[in-house]
Amino acid sequence: MSDYLLLRPWATRQEVIEYFALHQTAQDFRLEVQHRAQLEAYCQ
C-alpha cells in the first residue's frame, strides 16, 4: 500500500477511493505515453 495511506491510517473511505482513482489515472497515462513512444519508434 502507498506510504501516503500508511502514514494516514485515519484516511476516510472517500480519500482512499480518490487516491486509487488518481493512481489508476496516472498508470493509464504512463501506459499511453509508453505505447505512443513504442509506436513512434516502430514507425521510424
PDBQT receptor file of N, H, CA, C and O in Angstrom, charges set to zero:
ATOM      1  N   MET A   1       0.851  -1.171   0.000  1.00  0.00    +0.000 N 
ATOM      2  CA  MET A   1       0.000   0.000   0.000  1.00  0.00    +0.000 C 
ATOM      3  C   MET A   1       0.896   1.233   0.000  1.00  0.00    +0.000 C 
ATOM      4  O   MET A   1       2.049   1.179   0.428  1.00  0.00    +0.000 OA
ATOM      5  N   SER A   2       0.377   2.289  -0.462  1.00  0.00    +0.000 N 
ATOM      6  H   SER A   2      -0.559   2.333  -0.810  1.00  0.00    +0.000 HD
ATOM      7  CA  SER A   2       1.148   3.521  -0.585  1.00  0.00    +0.000 C 
ATOM      8  C   SER A   2       1.577   4.059   0.769  1.00  0.00    +0.000 C 
ATOM      9  O   SER A   2       0.865   3.916   1.763  1.00  0.00    +0.000 OA
ATOM     10  N   ASP A   3       2.748   4.679   0.794  1.00  0.00    +0.000 N 
ATOM     11  H   ASP A   3       3.326   4.796  -0.014  1.00  0.00    +0.000 HD
ATOM     12  CA  ASP A   3       3.225   5.341   2.012  1.00  0.00    +0.000 C 
ATOM     13  C   ASP A   3       2.241   6.420   2.449  1.00  0.00    +0.000 C 
ATOM     14  O   ASP A   3       2.034   6.637   3.643  1.00  0.00    +0.000 OA
ATOM     15  N   TYR A   4       1.641   7.089   1.477  1.00  0.00    +0.000 N 
ATOM     16  H   TYR A   4       1.809   6.913   0.508  1.00  0.00    +0.000 HD
ATOM     17  CA  TYR A   4       0.670   8.142   1.788  1.00  0.00    +0.000 C 
ATOM     18  C   TYR A   4      -0.455   7.600   2.661  1.00  0.00    +0.000 C 
ATOM     19  O   TYR A   4      -0.839   8.220   3.652  1.00  0.00    +0.000 OA
ATOM     20  N   LEU A   5      -0.975   6.448   2.287  1.00  0.00    +0.000 N 
ATOM     21  H   LEU A   5      -0.664   5.944   1.481  1.00  0.00    +0.000 HD
ATOM     22  CA  LEU A   5      -2.077   5.876   3.052  1.00  0.00    +0.000 C 
ATOM     23  C   LEU A   5      -1.593   5.258   4.357  1.00  0.00    +0.000 C 
ATOM     24  O   LEU A   5      -2.320   5.267   5.350  1.00  0.00    +0.000 OA
ATOM     25  N   LEU A   6      -0.386   4.727   4.367  1.00  0.00    +0.000 N 
ATOM     26  H   LEU A   6       0.205   4.720   3.560  1.00  0.00    +0.000 HD
ATOM     27  CA  LEU A   6       0.144   4.149   5.596  1.00  0.00    +0.000 C 
ATOM     28  C   LEU A   6       0.387   5.220   6.654  1.00  0.00    +0.000 C 
ATOM     29  O   LEU A   6       0.229   4.969   7.849  1.00  0.00    +0.000 OA
ATOM     30  N   LEU A   7       0.771   6.407   6.211  1.00  0.00    +0.000 N 
ATOM     31  H   LEU A   7       0.900   6.611   5.240  1.00  0.00    +0.000 HD
ATOM     32  CA  LEU A   7       1.016   7.498   7.141  1.00  0.00    +0.000 C 
ATOM     33  C   LEU A   7      -0.287   8.125   7.631  1.00  0.00    +0.000 C 
ATOM     34  O   LEU A   7      -0.293   8.892   8.593  1.00  0.00    +0.000 OA
ATOM     35  N   ARG A   8      -1.380   7.794   6.964  1.00  0.00    +0.000 N 
ATOM     36  H   ARG A   8      -1.374   7.170   6.182  1.00  0.00    +0.000 HD
ATOM     37  CA  ARG A   8      -2.660   8.375   7.328  1.00  0.00    +0.000 C 
ATOM     38  C   ARG A   8      -3.672   7.269   7.592  1.00  0.00    +0.000 C 
ATOM     39  O   ARG A   8      -4.593   7.079   6.797  1.00  0.00    +0.000 OA
ATOM     40  N   PRO A   9      -3.519   6.537   8.691  1.00  0.00    +0.000 N 
ATOM     41  CA  PRO A   9      -4.437   5.425   8.964  1.00  0.00    +0.000 C 
ATOM     42  C   PRO A   9      -5.870   5.892   9.199  1.00  0.00    +0.000 C 
ATOM     43  O   PRO A   9      -6.794   5.079   9.186  1.00  0.00    +0.000 OA
ATOM     44  N   TRP A  10      -6.065   7.188   9.411  1.00  0.00    +0.000 N 
ATOM     45  H   TRP A  10      -5.315   7.849   9.421  1.00  0.00    +0.000 HD
ATOM     46  CA  TRP A  10      -7.393   7.726   9.650  1.00  0.00    +0.000 C 
ATOM     47  C   TRP A  10      -8.037   8.235   8.359  1.00  0.00    +0.000 C 
ATOM     48  O   TRP A  10      -9.067   8.907   8.408  1.00  0.00    +0.000 OA
ATOM     49  N   ALA A  11      -7.442   7.924   7.207  1.00  0.00    +0.000 N 
ATOM     50  H   ALA A  11      -6.605   7.378   7.167  1.00  0.00    +0.000 HD
ATOM     51  CA  ALA A  11      -7.995   8.378   5.926  1.00  0.00    +0.000 C 
ATOM     52  C   ALA A  11      -9.436   7.890   5.791  1.00  0.00    +0.000 C 
ATOM     53  O   ALA A  11      -9.770   6.759   6.145  1.00  0.00    +0.000 OA
ATOM     54  N   THR A  12     -10.258   8.765   5.278  1.00  0.00    +0.000 N 
ATOM     55  H   THR A  12      -9.987   9.683   4.990  1.00  0.00    +0.000 HD
ATOM     56  CA  THR A  12     -11.666   8.408   5.086  1.00  0.00    +0.000 C 
ATOM     57  C   THR A  12     -11.803   7.494   3.881  1.00  0.00    +0.000 C 
ATOM     58  O   THR A  12     -10.897   7.385   3.054  1.00  0.00    +0.000 OA
ATOM     59  N   ARG A  13     -12.926   6.856   3.802  1.00  0.00    +0.000 N 
ATOM     60  H   ARG A  13     -13.661   6.944   4.474  1.00  0.00    +0.000 HD
ATOM     61  CA  ARG A  13     -13.186   5.969   2.670  1.00  0.00    +0.000 C 
ATOM     62  C   ARG A  13     -13.128   6.750   1.362  1.00  0.00    +0.000 C 
ATOM     63  O   ARG A  13     -12.595   6.261   0.365  1.00  0.00    +0.000 OA
ATOM     64  N   GLN A  14     -13.678   7.966   1.366  1.00  0.00    +0.000 N 
ATOM     65  H   GLN A  14     -14.111   8.363   2.175  1.00  0.00    +0.000 HD
ATOM     66  CA  GLN A  14     -13.671   8.787   0.153  1.00  0.00    +0.000 C 
ATOM     67  C   GLN A  14     -12.249   9.152  -0.265  1.00  0.00    +0.000 C 
ATOM     68  O   GLN A  14     -11.942   9.174  -1.457  1.00  0.00    +0.000 OA
ATOM     69  N   GLU A  15     -11.385   9.438   0.700  1.00  0.00    +0.000 N 
ATOM     70  H   GLU A  15     -11.635   9.420   1.668  1.00  0.00    +0.000 HD
ATOM     71  CA  GLU A  15      -9.992   9.748   0.385  1.00  0.00    +0.000 C 
ATOM     72  C   GLU A  15      -9.293   8.550  -0.247  1.00  0.00    +0.000 C 
ATOM     73  O   GLU A  15      -8.520   8.700  -1.193  1.00  0.00    +0.000 OA
ATOM     74  N   VAL A  16      -9.566   7.377   0.275  1.00  0.00    +0.000 N 
ATOM     75  H   VAL A  16     -10.194   7.255   1.043  1.00  0.00    +0.000 HD
ATOM     76  CA  VAL A  16      -8.961   6.163  -0.280  1.00  0.00    +0.000 C 
ATOM     77  C   VAL A  16      -9.451   5.937  -1.711  1.00  0.00    +0.000 C 
ATOM     78  O   VAL A  16      -8.659   5.614  -2.596  1.00  0.00    +0.000 OA
ATOM     79  N   ILE A  17     -10.742   6.106  -1.935  1.00  0.00    +0.000 N 
ATOM     80  H   ILE A  17     -11.386   6.369  -1.216  1.00  0.00    +0.000 HD
ATOM     81  CA  ILE A  17     -11.306   5.941  -3.279  1.00  0.00    +0.000 C 
ATOM     82  C   ILE A  17     -10.679   6.942  -4.241  1.00  0.00    +0.000 C 
ATOM     83  O   ILE A  17     -10.308   6.581  -5.358  1.00  0.00    +0.000 OA
ATOM     84  N   GLU A  18     -10.558   8.200  -3.814  1.00  0.00    +0.000 N 
ATOM     85  H   GLU A  18     -10.859   8.493  -2.906  1.00  0.00    +0.000 HD
ATOM     86  CA  GLU A  18      -9.952   9.229  -4.667  1.00  0.00    +0.000 C 
ATOM     87  C   GLU A  18      -8.485   8.933  -4.939  1.00  0.00    +0.000 C 
ATOM     88  O   GLU A  18      -7.999   9.149  -6.050  1.00  0.00    +0.000 OA
ATOM     89  N   TYR A  19      -7.778   8.441  -3.927  1.00  0.00    +0.000 N 
ATOM     90  H   TYR A  19      -8.172   8.266  -3.024  1.00  0.00    +0.000 HD
ATOM     91  CA  TYR A  19      -6.364   8.099  -4.113  1.00  0.00    +0.000 C 
ATOM     92  C   TYR A  19      -6.209   7.013  -5.175  1.00  0.00    +0.000 C 
ATOM     93  O   TYR A  19      -5.381   7.140  -6.078  1.00  0.00    +0.000 OA
ATOM     94  N   PHE A  20      -6.994   5.955  -5.073  1.00  0.00    +0.000 N 
ATOM     95  H   PHE A  20      -7.666   5.851  -4.340  1.00  0.00    +0.000 HD
ATOM     96  CA  PHE A  20      -6.869   4.870  -6.043  1.00  0.00    +0.000 C 
ATOM     97  C   PHE A  20      -7.336   5.285  -7.430  1.00  0.00    +0.000 C 
ATOM     98  O   PHE A  20      -6.791   4.805  -8.424  1.00  0.00    +0.000 OA
ATOM     99  N   ALA A  21      -8.318   6.155  -7.525  1.00  0.00    +0.000 N 
ATOM    100  H   ALA A  21      -8.761   6.546  -6.717  1.00  0.00    +0.000 HD
ATOM    101  CA  ALA A  21      -8.747   6.666  -8.827  1.00  0.00    +0.000 C 
ATOM    102  C   ALA A  21      -7.624   7.484  -9.462  1.00  0.00    +0.000 C 
ATOM    103  O   ALA A  21      -7.355   7.354 -10.657  1.00  0.00    +0.000 OA
ATOM    104  N   LEU A  22      -6.974   8.321  -8.666  1.00  0.00    +0.000 N 
ATOM    105  H   LEU A  22      -7.192   8.427  -7.696  1.00  0.00    +0.000 HD
ATOM    106  CA  LEU A  22      -5.856   9.114  -9.165  1.00  0.00    +0.000 C 
ATOM    107  C   LEU A  22      -4.697   8.216  -9.577  1.00  0.00    +0.000 C 
ATOM    108  O   LEU A  22      -4.067   8.442 -10.610  1.00  0.00    +0.000 OA
ATOM    109  N   HIS A  23      -4.421   7.208  -8.777  1.00  0.00    +0.000 N 
ATOM    110  H   HIS A  23      -4.933   7.024  -7.938  1.00  0.00    +0.000 HD
ATOM    111  CA  HIS A  23      -3.351   6.260  -9.098  1.00  0.00    +0.000 C 
ATOM    112  C   HIS A  23      -3.646   5.558 -10.425  1.00  0.00    +0.000 C 
ATOM    113  O   HIS A  23      -2.749   5.410 -11.255  1.00  0.00    +0.000 OA
ATOM    114  N   GLN A  24      -4.884   5.128 -10.635  1.00  0.00    +0.000 N 
ATOM    115  H   GLN A  24      -5.613   5.249  -9.961  1.00  0.00    +0.000 HD
ATOM    116  CA  GLN A  24      -5.256   4.449 -11.869  1.00  0.00    +0.000 C 
ATOM    117  C   GLN A  24      -5.117   5.380 -13.063  1.00  0.00    +0.000 C 
ATOM    118  O   GLN A  24      -4.645   4.962 -14.121  1.00  0.00    +0.000 OA
ATOM    119  N   THR A  25      -5.519   6.628 -12.910  1.00  0.00    +0.000 N 
ATOM    120  H   THR A  25      -5.902   6.968 -12.051  1.00  0.00    +0.000 HD
ATOM    121  CA  THR A  25      -5.390   7.606 -13.994  1.00  0.00    +0.000 C 
ATOM    122  C   THR A  25      -3.923   7.814 -14.353  1.00  0.00    +0.000 C 
ATOM    123  O   THR A  25      -3.573   7.866 -15.532  1.00  0.00    +0.000 OA
ATOM    124  N   ALA A  26      -3.070   7.933 -13.346  1.00  0.00    +0.000 N 
ATOM    125  H   ALA A  26      -3.354   7.891 -12.388  1.00  0.00    +0.000 HD
ATOM    126  CA  ALA A  26      -1.635   8.116 -13.586  1.00  0.00    +0.000 C 
ATOM    127  C   ALA A  26      -1.049   6.898 -14.294  1.00  0.00    +0.000 C 
ATOM    128  O   ALA A  26      -0.236   7.040 -15.207  1.00  0.00    +0.000 OA
ATOM    129  N   GLN A  27      -1.455   5.714 -13.879  1.00  0.00    +0.000 N 
ATOM    130  H   GLN A  27      -2.115   5.598 -13.137  1.00  0.00    +0.000 HD
ATOM    131  CA  GLN A  27      -0.957   4.493 -14.520  1.00  0.00    +0.000 C 
ATOM    132  C   GLN A  27      -1.417   4.425 -15.974  1.00  0.00    +0.000 C 
ATOM    133  O   GLN A  27      -0.629   4.076 -16.853  1.00  0.00    +0.000 OA
ATOM    134  N   ASP A  28      -2.670   4.751 -16.236  1.00  0.00    +0.000 N 
ATOM    135  H   ASP A  28      -3.310   5.034 -15.522  1.00  0.00    +0.000 HD
ATOM    136  CA  ASP A  28      -3.179   4.761 -17.606  1.00  0.00    +0.000 C 
ATOM    137  C   ASP A  28      -2.400   5.744 -18.468  1.00  0.00    +0.000 C 
ATOM    138  O   ASP A  28      -2.081   5.448 -19.620  1.00  0.00    +0.000 OA
ATOM    139  N   PHE A  29      -2.095   6.913 -17.910  1.00  0.00    +0.000 N 
ATOM    140  H   PHE A  29      -2.354   7.153 -16.975  1.00  0.00    +0.000 HD
ATOM    141  CA  PHE A  29      -1.334   7.916 -18.645  1.00  0.00    +0.000 C 
ATOM    142  C   PHE A  29       0.060   7.401 -18.988  1.00  0.00    +0.000 C 
ATOM    143  O   PHE A  29       0.514   7.537 -20.124  1.00  0.00    +0.000 OA
ATOM    144  N   ARG A  30       0.744   6.803 -17.995  1.00  0.00    +0.000 N 
ATOM    145  H   ARG A  30       0.375   6.693 -17.072  1.00  0.00    +0.000 HD
ATOM    146  CA  ARG A  30       2.093   6.271 -18.253  1.00  0.00    +0.000 C 
ATOM    147  C   ARG A  30       2.062   5.196 -19.339  1.00  0.00    +0.000 C 
ATOM    148  O   ARG A  30       2.943   5.162 -20.198  1.00  0.00    +0.000 OA
ATOM    149  N   LEU A  31       1.069   4.331 -19.308  1.00  0.00    +0.000 N 
ATOM    150  H   LEU A  31       0.353   4.359 -18.611  1.00  0.00    +0.000 HD
ATOM    151  CA  LEU A  31       0.969   3.283 -20.323  1.00  0.00    +0.000 C 
ATOM    152  C   LEU A  31       0.690   3.877 -21.705  1.00  0.00    +0.000 C 
ATOM    153  O   LEU A  31       1.213   3.387 -22.705  1.00  0.00    +0.000 OA
ATOM    154  N   GLU A  32      -0.126   4.926 -21.765  1.00  0.00    +0.000 N 
ATOM    155  H   GLU A  32      -0.551   5.324 -20.952  1.00  0.00    +0.000 HD
ATOM    156  CA  GLU A  32      -0.405   5.587 -23.038  1.00  0.00    +0.000 C 
ATOM    157  C   GLU A  32       0.853   6.233 -23.608  1.00  0.00    +0.000 C 
ATOM    158  O   GLU A  32       1.119   6.131 -24.806  1.00  0.00    +0.000 OA
ATOM    159  N   VAL A  33       1.624   6.896 -22.753  1.00  0.00    +0.000 N 
ATOM    160  H   VAL A  33       1.408   6.978 -21.780  1.00  0.00    +0.000 HD
ATOM    161  CA  VAL A  33       2.879   7.513 -23.197  1.00  0.00    +0.000 C 
ATOM    162  C   VAL A  33       3.836   6.435 -23.707  1.00  0.00    +0.000 C 
ATOM    163  O   VAL A  33       4.473   6.607 -24.746  1.00  0.00    +0.000 OA
ATOM    164  N   GLN A  34       3.934   5.335 -22.981  1.00  0.00    +0.000 N 
ATOM    165  H   GLN A  34       3.417   5.196 -22.137  1.00  0.00    +0.000 HD
ATOM    166  CA  GLN A  34       4.812   4.242 -23.396  1.00  0.00    +0.000 C 
ATOM    167  C   GLN A  34       4.356   3.658 -24.733  1.00  0.00    +0.000 C 
ATOM    168  O   GLN A  34       5.182   3.391 -25.606  1.00  0.00    +0.000 OA
ATOM    169  N   HIS A  35       3.071   3.463 -24.894  1.00  0.00    +0.000 N 
ATOM    170  H   HIS A  35       2.400   3.680 -24.185  1.00  0.00    +0.000 HD
ATOM    171  CA  HIS A  35       2.530   2.911 -26.139  1.00  0.00    +0.000 C 
ATOM    172  C   HIS A  35       2.831   3.836 -27.319  1.00  0.00    +0.000 C 
ATOM    173  O   HIS A  35       3.246   3.380 -28.385  1.00  0.00    +0.000 OA
ATOM    174  N   ARG A  36       2.618   5.140 -27.118  1.00  0.00    +0.000 N 
ATOM    175  H   ARG A  36       2.281   5.510 -26.252  1.00  0.00    +0.000 HD
ATOM    176  CA  ARG A  36       2.885   6.094 -28.197  1.00  0.00    +0.000 C 
ATOM    177  C   ARG A  36       4.360   6.134 -28.554  1.00  0.00    +0.000 C 
ATOM    178  O   ARG A  36       4.703   6.252 -29.731  1.00  0.00    +0.000 OA
ATOM    179  N   ALA A  37       5.233   6.040 -27.573  1.00  0.00    +0.000 N 
ATOM    180  H   ALA A  37       4.954   5.944 -26.618  1.00  0.00    +0.000 HD
ATOM    181  CA  ALA A  37       6.679   6.035 -27.833  1.00  0.00    +0.000 C 
ATOM    182  C   ALA A  37       7.072   4.785 -28.612  1.00  0.00    +0.000 C 
ATOM    183  O   ALA A  37       7.883   4.859 -29.535  1.00  0.00    +0.000 OA
ATOM    184  N   GLN A  38       6.505   3.641 -28.247  1.00  0.00    +0.000 N 
ATOM    185  H   GLN A  38       5.846   3.581 -27.497  1.00  0.00    +0.000 HD
ATOM    186  CA  GLN A  38       6.809   2.407 -28.964  1.00  0.00    +0.000 C 
ATOM    187  C   GLN A  38       6.284   2.472 -30.399  1.00  0.00    +0.000 C 
ATOM    188  O   GLN A  38       6.957   2.012 -31.322  1.00  0.00    +0.000 OA
ATOM    189  N   LEU A  39       5.108   3.029 -30.595  1.00  0.00    +0.000 N 
ATOM    190  H   LEU A  39       4.561   3.403 -29.845  1.00  0.00    +0.000 HD
ATOM    191  CA  LEU A  39       4.555   3.162 -31.940  1.00  0.00    +0.000 C 
ATOM    192  C   LEU A  39       5.401   4.106 -32.785  1.00  0.00    +0.000 C 
ATOM    193  O   LEU A  39       5.660   3.837 -33.958  1.00  0.00    +0.000 OA
ATOM    194  N   GLU A  40       5.825   5.204 -32.190  1.00  0.00    +0.000 N 
ATOM    195  H   GLU A  40       5.615   5.422 -31.237  1.00  0.00    +0.000 HD
ATOM    196  CA  GLU A  40       6.687   6.161 -32.904  1.00  0.00    +0.000 C 
ATOM    197  C   GLU A  40       8.003   5.495 -33.311  1.00  0.00    +0.000 C 
ATOM    198  O   GLU A  40       8.476   5.678 -34.433  1.00  0.00    +0.000 OA
ATOM    199  N   ALA A  41       8.589   4.725 -32.396  1.00  0.00    +0.000 N 
ATOM    200  H   ALA A  41       8.205   4.577 -31.485  1.00  0.00    +0.000 HD
ATOM    201  CA  ALA A  41       9.853   4.022 -32.700  1.00  0.00    +0.000 C 
ATOM    202  C   ALA A  41       9.625   3.000 -33.820  1.00  0.00    +0.000 C 
ATOM    203  O   ALA A  41      10.470   2.854 -34.704  1.00  0.00    +0.000 OA
ATOM    204  N   TYR A  42       8.511   2.307 -33.787  1.00  0.00    +0.000 N 
ATOM    205  H   TYR A  42       7.825   2.426 -33.069  1.00  0.00    +0.000 HD
ATOM    206  CA  TYR A  42       8.206   1.308 -34.803  1.00  0.00    +0.000 C 
ATOM    207  C   TYR A  42       8.031   1.972 -36.172  1.00  0.00    +0.000 C 
ATOM    208  O   TYR A  42       8.528   1.477 -37.184  1.00  0.00    +0.000 OA
ATOM    209  N   CYS A  43       7.320   3.093 -36.184  1.00  0.00    +0.000 N 
ATOM    210  H   CYS A  43       6.917   3.495 -35.362  1.00  0.00    +0.000 HD
ATOM    211  CA  CYS A  43       7.046   3.778 -37.460  1.00  0.00    +0.000 C 
ATOM    212  C   CYS A  43       8.313   4.344 -38.091  1.00  0.00    +0.000 C 
ATOM    213  O   CYS A  43       8.396   4.475 -39.312  1.00  0.00    +0.000 OA
ATOM    214  N   GLN A  44       9.289   4.676 -37.270  1.00  0.00    +0.000 N 
ATOM    215  H   GLN A  44       9.221   4.569 -36.278  1.00  0.00    +0.000 HD
ATOM    216  CA  GLN A  44      10.538   5.207 -37.819  1.00  0.00    +0.000 C 
ATOM    217  C   GLN A  44      11.421   4.061 -38.221  1.00  0.00    +0.000 C 
ATOM    218  O   GLN A  44      12.529   4.278 -38.710  1.00  0.00    +0.000 OA
TER     219      GLN A  44
